[in-house]
Amino acid sequence: MENTISGTEVTPIPQQRGEAGQQPSGHGPDQPGQGRRGTSSMLEAAVEYAEERQWQVFPGVSTETVEGVVRCSCGDPSCPLPGAHPESPDWTNQATLSGAVARRLWSRRPEAAVLLPTGRGFDVLEVPETAGYLALARLDRLGAEPGAGPVLVAPDRRMRFLVLPGAQARVPRLVRGLGWAPEGLDLAVMGTGGWIAAPPTRYGARGPVQWVRPPAGRLPDAAALVPALAYACTRDR
């Protein structure tokens, strides 16, 4: 299919999470969910998201170690997201914007995952990790305004770009307008009814969710990111 995005040069992908012991680009001591000294409890992160970012939060499952094996508290030995998913189908009614409520919830269960519902304060564009880094390099080079961020990466090797709400209905049309079929790209959109795990939530023994670009300023519109993300997905095959 014809590539309608100008500039087909390959951009070197920045060093990725876990390579040579490096943190993702943008990692710093003051990132939300990472703690002011590089670490943070789930409780501190949940309160910070609610109070400072005005993002709804709700507690998920946790992990436990049994005979040296890290397992999800849901009880499923083959859980695909150990320690990083909702605890019950009723999670939509648990989400809160109150820092006081978040503090109370995590005081009861300090190890509970910090989960954020999508489609409320933000939608999410999700791509493979390698495509995400390629897109970030492209956006930085083009000087997108506002820049890409917040962006996080999880141990499932997926990168998630937080954007203004309403993207779920618009992205397929935007992709088609660029000359690609949405079903042919590994570009997912999460809106109403979805959720993401936020730092410092861990995927069991696989490691924590981390910010690549921490929250700062206003959220970008999906239209500003889709061209770079779609292009990166065509190169990451």
Contacts in CASP RR format, 6 or more apart in sequence:
PFRMAT RR
TARGET T0000
AUTHOR 0000-0000-0000
METHOD contacts of the structure
MODEL  1
MENTISGTEVTPIPQQRGEAGQQPSGHGPDQPGQGRRGTSSMLEAAVEYA
EERQWQVFPGVSTETVEGVVRCSCGDPSCPLPGAHPESPDWTNQATLSGA
VARRLWSRRPEAAVLLPTGRGFDVLEVPETAGYLALARLDRLGAEPGAGP
VLVAPDRRMRFLVLPGAQARVPRLVRGLGWAPEGLDLAVMGTGGWIAAPP
TRYGARGPVQWVRPPAGRLPDAAALVPALAYACTRDR
1 179 0 8 1.000
1 180 0 8 1.000
1 181 0 8 1.000
2 179 0 8 1.000
3 179 0 8 1.000
3 231 0 8 1.000
3 234 0 8 1.000
4 177 0 8 1.000
4 178 0 8 1.000
4 179 0 8 1.000
5 178 0 8 1.000
5 227 0 8 1.000
5 230 0 8 1.000
5 231 0 8 1.000
10 235 0 8 1.000
11 134 0 8 1.000
11 137 0 8 1.000
11 138 0 8 1.000
11 141 0 8 1.000
12 137 0 8 1.000
13 130 0 8 1.000
13 133 0 8 1.000
13 134 0 8 1.000
13 137 0 8 1.000
14 25 0 8 1.000
14 133 0 8 1.000
14 136 0 8 1.000
14 137 0 8 1.000
15 22 0 8 1.000
15 25 0 8 1.000
16 24 0 8 1.000
16 129 0 8 1.000
16 130 0 8 1.000
16 133 0 8 1.000
17 23 0 8 1.000
17 24 0 8 1.000
17 129 0 8 1.000
17 153 0 8 1.000
17 210 0 8 1.000
23 210 0 8 1.000
24 153 0 8 1.000
24 210 0 8 1.000
24 211 0 8 1.000
24 212 0 8 1.000
25 136 0 8 1.000
25 212 0 8 1.000
25 213 0 8 1.000
26 211 0 8 1.000
26 212 0 8 1.000
26 213 0 8 1.000
26 214 0 8 1.000
27 34 0 8 1.000
27 210 0 8 1.000
27 211 0 8 1.000
27 212 0 8 1.000
28 34 0 8 1.000
28 38 0 8 1.000
28 214 0 8 1.000
29 35 0 8 1.000
29 36 0 8 1.000
29 37 0 8 1.000
29 38 0 8 1.000
30 36 0 8 1.000
30 214 0 8 1.000
31 38 0 8 1.000
31 199 0 8 1.000
31 211 0 8 1.000
31 214 0 8 1.000
32 45 0 8 1.000
32 48 0 8 1.000
32 49 0 8 1.000
32 52 0 8 1.000
32 53 0 8 1.000
32 199 0 8 1.000
32 211 0 8 1.000
32 214 0 8 1.000
32 215 0 8 1.000
33 40 0 8 1.000
33 44 0 8 1.000
33 45 0 8 1.000
33 48 0 8 1.000
33 49 0 8 1.000
33 114 0 8 1.000
33 198 0 8 1.000
33 199 0 8 1.000
33 200 0 8 1.000
33 211 0 8 1.000
34 40 0 8 1.000
34 199 0 8 1.000
34 200 0 8 1.000
34 210 0 8 1.000
34 211 0 8 1.000
34 214 0 8 1.000
35 44 0 8 1.000
35 45 0 8 1.000
35 200 0 8 1.000
39 200 0 8 1.000
40 48 0 8 1.000
40 199 0 8 1.000
40 200 0 8 1.000
41 106 0 8 1.000
41 110 0 8 1.000
41 200 0 8 1.000
42 59 0 8 1.000
42 106 0 8 1.000
42 110 0 8 1.000
42 111 0 8 1.000
42 112 0 8 1.000
42 113 0 8 1.000
42 114 0 8 1.000
42 200 0 8 1.000
42 201 0 8 1.000
43 102 0 8 1.000
43 103 0 8 1.000
43 106 0 8 1.000
43 107 0 8 1.000
43 110 0 8 1.000
45 114 0 8 1.000
45 198 0 8 1.000
45 199 0 8 1.000
45 200 0 8 1.000
46 57 0 8 1.000
46 59 0 8 1.000
46 99 0 8 1.000
46 102 0 8 1.000
46 103 0 8 1.000
46 105 0 8 1.000
46 106 0 8 1.000
46 114 0 8 1.000
47 99 0 8 1.000
47 102 0 8 1.000
47 103 0 8 1.000
47 106 0 8 1.000
49 55 0 8 1.000
49 57 0 8 1.000
49 102 0 8 1.000
49 114 0 8 1.000
49 116 0 8 1.000
49 198 0 8 1.000
50 56 0 8 1.000
50 57 0 8 1.000
50 96 0 8 1.000
50 97 0 8 1.000
50 98 0 8 1.000
50 99 0 8 1.000
50 101 0 8 1.000
50 102 0 8 1.000
51 99 0 8 1.000
53 215 0 8 1.000
54 97 0 8 1.000
54 121 0 8 1.000
55 97 0 8 1.000
55 116 0 8 1.000
55 120 0 8 1.000
55 121 0 8 1.000
55 122 0 8 1.000
56 95 0 8 1.000
56 96 0 8 1.000
56 97 0 8 1.000
56 116 0 8 1.000
56 117 0 8 1.000
56 120 0 8 1.000
56 121 0 8 1.000
57 95 0 8 1.000
57 96 0 8 1.000
57 102 0 8 1.000
57 114 0 8 1.000
57 115 0 8 1.000
57 116 0 8 1.000
57 198 0 8 1.000
58 86 0 8 1.000
58 91 0 8 1.000
58 94 0 8 1.000
58 95 0 8 1.000
58 96 0 8 1.000
58 105 0 8 1.000
58 115 0 8 1.000
58 116 0 8 1.000
58 117 0 8 1.000
58 195 0 8 1.000
59 87 0 8 1.000
59 94 0 8 1.000
59 105 0 8 1.000
59 106 0 8 1.000
59 109 0 8 1.000
59 112 0 8 1.000
59 113 0 8 1.000
59 114 0 8 1.000
59 115 0 8 1.000
60 83 0 8 1.000
60 84 0 8 1.000
60 85 0 8 1.000
60 86 0 8 1.000
60 87 0 8 1.000
60 91 0 8 1.000
60 112 0 8 1.000
60 113 0 8 1.000
60 114 0 8 1.000
60 115 0 8 1.000
61 72 0 8 1.000
61 73 0 8 1.000
61 74 0 8 1.000
61 82 0 8 1.000
61 83 0 8 1.000
61 84 0 8 1.000
61 85 0 8 1.000
61 86 0 8 1.000
61 87 0 8 1.000
61 112 0 8 1.000
61 113 0 8 1.000
62 72 0 8 1.000
62 73 0 8 1.000
62 83 0 8 1.000
62 109 0 8 1.000
62 111 0 8 1.000
62 112 0 8 1.000
62 113 0 8 1.000
63 70 0 8 1.000
63 71 0 8 1.000
63 72 0 8 1.000
63 73 0 8 1.000
63 82 0 8 1.000
63 83 0 8 1.000
63 111 0 8 1.000
63 202 0 8 1.000
63 204 0 8 1.000
64 70 0 8 1.000
64 71 0 8 1.000
64 72 0 8 1.000
64 73 0 8 1.000
65 71 0 8 1.000
70 82 0 8 1.000
70 204 0 8 1.000
70 205 0 8 1.000
71 77 0 8 1.000
71 79 0 8 1.000
71 82 0 8 1.000
72 79 0 8 1.000
72 81 0 8 1.000
72 82 0 8 1.000
72 83 0 8 1.000
72 85 0 8 1.000
72 204 0 8 1.000
73 83 0 8 1.000
73 87 0 8 1.000
74 83 0 8 1.000
74 85 0 8 1.000
74 87 0 8 1.000
79 85 0 8 1.000
81 156 0 8 1.000
81 197 0 8 1.000
81 203 0 8 1.000
82 203 0 8 1.000
82 204 0 8 1.000
82 205 0 8 1.000
82 206 0 8 1.000
83 113 0 8 1.000
83 201 0 8 1.000
83 202 0 8 1.000
83 203 0 8 1.000
83 204 0 8 1.000
84 113 0 8 1.000
84 115 0 8 1.000
84 154 0 8 1.000
84 197 0 8 1.000
84 201 0 8 1.000
84 202 0 8 1.000
84 203 0 8 1.000
84 204 0 8 1.000
84 209 0 8 1.000
85 113 0 8 1.000
85 115 0 8 1.000
85 197 0 8 1.000
86 115 0 8 1.000
86 195 0 8 1.000
87 112 0 8 1.000
91 115 0 8 1.000
91 117 0 8 1.000
91 195 0 8 1.000
92 117 0 8 1.000
92 193 0 8 1.000
94 105 0 8 1.000
95 117 0 8 1.000
95 120 0 8 1.000
96 102 0 8 1.000
96 105 0 8 1.000
105 112 0 8 1.000
106 112 0 8 1.000
106 114 0 8 1.000
113 197 0 8 1.000
113 201 0 8 1.000
113 202 0 8 1.000
114 197 0 8 1.000
114 198 0 8 1.000
114 199 0 8 1.000
114 200 0 8 1.000
114 201 0 8 1.000
115 195 0 8 1.000
115 196 0 8 1.000
115 197 0 8 1.000
115 198 0 8 1.000
115 201 0 8 1.000
116 195 0 8 1.000
116 196 0 8 1.000
116 197 0 8 1.000
116 198 0 8 1.000
117 193 0 8 1.000
117 194 0 8 1.000
117 195 0 8 1.000
118 124 0 8 1.000
118 190 0 8 1.000
118 191 0 8 1.000
118 192 0 8 1.000
118 193 0 8 1.000
118 194 0 8 1.000
118 195 0 8 1.000
118 196 0 8 1.000
119 165 0 8 1.000
119 166 0 8 1.000
119 168 0 8 1.000
119 190 0 8 1.000
119 191 0 8 1.000
119 192 0 8 1.000
119 193 0 8 1.000
119 194 0 8 1.000
120 165 0 8 1.000
120 192 0 8 1.000
121 165 0 8 1.000
122 162 0 8 1.000
122 163 0 8 1.000
122 164 0 8 1.000
122 165 0 8 1.000
122 219 0 8 1.000
123 162 0 8 1.000
123 163 0 8 1.000
123 164 0 8 1.000
123 165 0 8 1.000
123 166 0 8 1.000
123 167 0 8 1.000
123 168 0 8 1.000
123 189 0 8 1.000
123 190 0 8 1.000
123 191 0 8 1.000
123 222 0 8 1.000
124 160 0 8 1.000
124 161 0 8 1.000
124 162 0 8 1.000
124 163 0 8 1.000
124 167 0 8 1.000
124 189 0 8 1.000
124 190 0 8 1.000
124 191 0 8 1.000
124 196 0 8 1.000
125 160 0 8 1.000
125 161 0 8 1.000
125 163 0 8 1.000
125 167 0 8 1.000
125 171 0 8 1.000
125 187 0 8 1.000
125 188 0 8 1.000
125 189 0 8 1.000
125 190 0 8 1.000
125 222 0 8 1.000
125 225 0 8 1.000
125 226 0 8 1.000
125 229 0 8 1.000
126 158 0 8 1.000
126 159 0 8 1.000
126 160 0 8 1.000
126 161 0 8 1.000
126 187 0 8 1.000
126 188 0 8 1.000
126 189 0 8 1.000
126 190 0 8 1.000
127 135 0 8 1.000
127 158 0 8 1.000
127 159 0 8 1.000
127 161 0 8 1.000
127 186 0 8 1.000
127 187 0 8 1.000
127 188 0 8 1.000
127 229 0 8 1.000
127 232 0 8 1.000
127 233 0 8 1.000
127 236 0 8 1.000
128 157 0 8 1.000
128 158 0 8 1.000
128 159 0 8 1.000
128 186 0 8 1.000
128 233 0 8 1.000
128 236 0 8 1.000
129 153 0 8 1.000
129 157 0 8 1.000
129 158 0 8 1.000
129 159 0 8 1.000
130 236 0 8 1.000
131 159 0 8 1.000
131 186 0 8 1.000
131 229 0 8 1.000
131 232 0 8 1.000
131 233 0 8 1.000
131 235 0 8 1.000
131 236 0 8 1.000
132 151 0 8 1.000
132 159 0 8 1.000
132 161 0 8 1.000
132 229 0 8 1.000
132 232 0 8 1.000
132 236 0 8 1.000
133 159 0 8 1.000
134 232 0 8 1.000
134 235 0 8 1.000
134 236 0 8 1.000
135 148 0 8 1.000
135 225 0 8 1.000
135 228 0 8 1.000
135 229 0 8 1.000
135 231 0 8 1.000
135 232 0 8 1.000
136 148 0 8 1.000
136 151 0 8 1.000
136 212 0 8 1.000
136 213 0 8 1.000
138 228 0 8 1.000
138 231 0 8 1.000
138 232 0 8 1.000
139 147 0 8 1.000
139 148 0 8 1.000
139 225 0 8 1.000
139 228 0 8 1.000
140 148 0 8 1.000
142 228 0 8 1.000
144 220 0 8 1.000
144 224 0 8 1.000
144 225 0 8 1.000
144 228 0 8 1.000
145 224 0 8 1.000
146 217 0 8 1.000
146 218 0 8 1.000
146 219 0 8 1.000
146 220 0 8 1.000
146 224 0 8 1.000
147 220 0 8 1.000
147 224 0 8 1.000
148 161 0 8 1.000
148 213 0 8 1.000
148 220 0 8 1.000
148 225 0 8 1.000
148 228 0 8 1.000
149 161 0 8 1.000
149 162 0 8 1.000
149 213 0 8 1.000
149 214 0 8 1.000
149 215 0 8 1.000
149 216 0 8 1.000
149 219 0 8 1.000
149 220 0 8 1.000
150 161 0 8 1.000
150 162 0 8 1.000
150 211 0 8 1.000
150 213 0 8 1.000
150 214 0 8 1.000
150 215 0 8 1.000
150 216 0 8 1.000
150 219 0 8 1.000
151 159 0 8 1.000
151 160 0 8 1.000
151 161 0 8 1.000
151 162 0 8 1.000
151 211 0 8 1.000
151 212 0 8 1.000
151 213 0 8 1.000
152 159 0 8 1.000
152 160 0 8 1.000
152 162 0 8 1.000
152 196 0 8 1.000
152 198 0 8 1.000
152 199 0 8 1.000
152 209 0 8 1.000
152 210 0 8 1.000
152 211 0 8 1.000
152 212 0 8 1.000
153 159 0 8 1.000
153 160 0 8 1.000
153 209 0 8 1.000
153 210 0 8 1.000
153 212 0 8 1.000
154 160 0 8 1.000
154 197 0 8 1.000
154 203 0 8 1.000
154 209 0 8 1.000
154 210 0 8 1.000
155 202 0 8 1.000
155 203 0 8 1.000
155 206 0 8 1.000
155 207 0 8 1.000
155 208 0 8 1.000
155 209 0 8 1.000
156 203 0 8 1.000
156 206 0 8 1.000
159 212 0 8 1.000
160 190 0 8 1.000
160 196 0 8 1.000
161 220 0 8 1.000
161 225 0 8 1.000
161 229 0 8 1.000
162 215 0 8 1.000
162 219 0 8 1.000
163 219 0 8 1.000
163 220 0 8 1.000
163 221 0 8 1.000
163 222 0 8 1.000
163 225 0 8 1.000
164 219 0 8 1.000
164 220 0 8 1.000
164 221 0 8 1.000
164 222 0 8 1.000
165 191 0 8 1.000
166 191 0 8 1.000
166 222 0 8 1.000
167 189 0 8 1.000
167 191 0 8 1.000
167 222 0 8 1.000
168 189 0 8 1.000
168 190 0 8 1.000
168 191 0 8 1.000
168 192 0 8 1.000
170 222 0 8 1.000
170 223 0 8 1.000
171 182 0 8 1.000
171 187 0 8 1.000
171 189 0 8 1.000
171 222 0 8 1.000
171 226 0 8 1.000
172 182 0 8 1.000
172 189 0 8 1.000
174 222 0 8 1.000
174 223 0 8 1.000
174 226 0 8 1.000
175 181 0 8 1.000
175 182 0 8 1.000
175 185 0 8 1.000
175 187 0 8 1.000
175 226 0 8 1.000
175 230 0 8 1.000
176 182 0 8 1.000
178 226 0 8 1.000
178 227 0 8 1.000
178 230 0 8 1.000
180 230 0 8 1.000
180 234 0 8 1.000
185 230 0 8 1.000
185 233 0 8 1.000
185 234 0 8 1.000
186 233 0 8 1.000
186 236 0 8 1.000
187 226 0 8 1.000
187 229 0 8 1.000
187 230 0 8 1.000
187 233 0 8 1.000
189 222 0 8 1.000
190 196 0 8 1.000
197 203 0 8 1.000
197 209 0 8 1.000
198 209 0 8 1.000
199 208 0 8 1.000
199 209 0 8 1.000
199 210 0 8 1.000
199 211 0 8 1.000
200 208 0 8 1.000
200 209 0 8 1.000
201 208 0 8 1.000
201 209 0 8 1.000
202 208 0 8 1.000
202 209 0 8 1.000
203 209 0 8 1.000
END
